[in-house]
Amino acid sequence: MAVSNSVKKVQTGGFIQPLDSCCCGLHLDFGIKIILMLHALSSFFFIYTCMFNIVLEEPTFGNKVTMYTQTFNCAWALATIPFIASGISGVRNHVEIHLRIYLYWLMTSVGFDLVLTGLYLAKTMCAKLPSFLVEEGGAFACGTMRIFGIVFMAMIFSFATYAIFVVWSRCEELQDSGSEPSFDSLIGETGARKRRAVYEHKSGLFGVGSALPAHGFPIMYGSLASPGIGGGGKIFQGTRHITDFPPPHEPHHGGQFHGH
């Protein structure tokens, strides 16, 4: 009940509604696996190019890029590997905290890429122009390249934002389907039971004993069909039941006056 109520709360309330599928019907886990695969491939690509261009001195993709940029890209890719492993663990074992750790790193990476890409395009957009656009005029060529760059950035980062949204939706789903809401309801039920116990009728003198049972005990042992008797409480919490009247005299059972 607690889980269903929590899921209903997420689906009907809140400003942003999480997804229940991605890419027009695919399961969220499948979409996240594709995101992890693409993220891992991009990281391995930067590690590969840095290894060959700088360490092995064998020119390959991106050999014209400065050494500082390649080194930074390689370091960032190496730092990404543990977070990708955390995301794989979260998807495979359905662990919300592991997947959320990858979500935070993915958000950091996308935001950082957005800033660096914007700065790079702002500096180099009009520096290298295609010849067929230069023939139409420098202002026209620069404006065309800027429009193309803005559209290209919007398209790329729209996919990245959608990937973040998919991972976040799965994190919310795992959080609502986990055991935490159930434990929260158990804690609340424990507190409510303690509050109800204050008003229950207790046994003992002045109601300081244990709570009375809600029903009596059957006349015949182990029988549920017989009418119940008893159900009362003991005033002094005794362990012996004497039916003789007057009750027999019992000697003192301890203390400093024992034997006198």
PyMOL commands that set and color helices and strands:
alter all, ss='L'
color gray80, all
select helices_A, chain A and resi 2-12+28-55+67-93+96-124+131-134+138-177+180-197+205-207
alter helices_A, ss='H'
color red, helices_A
select strands_A, chain A and resi 217-218+228-229
alter strands_A, ss='S'
color yellow, strands_A
deselect
rebuild
show_as cartoon
